[in-house]
Amino acid sequence: MVHANCATGGEVAALAEAGTQVSISPHSELLIGYGLPRTAEFLAAGIGVGLSVDSTVLTGNADMFSIMKVTQGIVNAQAHEEFAMTHRQALALATIEGARSLGMAGVTGSITPGKRADIICVATGGPNLGVLTDPAHLLVTAAQPANVDTVIADGRVLKRGGALTALDLPQVREDARRALAGVLARAASA
């Protein structure tokens, strides 16, 4: 299930009873006007919650660091409690719980023998990460995409030393422009 912002109490209970996972996409939910994500309510009902981007067309980026931070902030603000959601809980929603919400927890979402090697390495030398204390706190409250040094997806190194290794960015931009032009042309002729 994605969003579920308008679920009734009965529907929330049914989701929990069915073992349904809910994917929360706070940036799009806020931008569209769906209302505040109901993360704490779902978790309290025993519903698994994972974080997602939804659509970069809508949200403008795929910054999971900011998604974790806003999720934690909304949960804490609604509870009027600074520690209603811990940094580790927010990080889990973005990793193992995100994988679980996609039905992929057996494949990815944690560093576990037998799972895909899906890993990011964050360089801690940036001024926004000046003092490394608790890694979860650092990742949720201070890290930004620019701090990602290395990305490994299914064992393939996609970013190393802060530089993409597997994408031709000018070609990606050109392909995106061409695809958009095609969609606009088809929409105009419809």
Secondary structure, 3 states (H helix, E strand, C coil): CECCCCCCHHHHHHHHHHCCEEEECHHHHHHHCCCCCCHHHHHHCCCEEEECCCCHHHHCCCCHHHHHHHHHHHHHHHHCCCCCCCHHHHHHHHCHHHHHHCCCCCCCCCCCCCCCCCEEEECCCCHHHCCCCCHHHHHHHCCCHHHEEEEEECCEEEEECCEECCCCHHHHHHHHHHHHHHHHHHHHHC
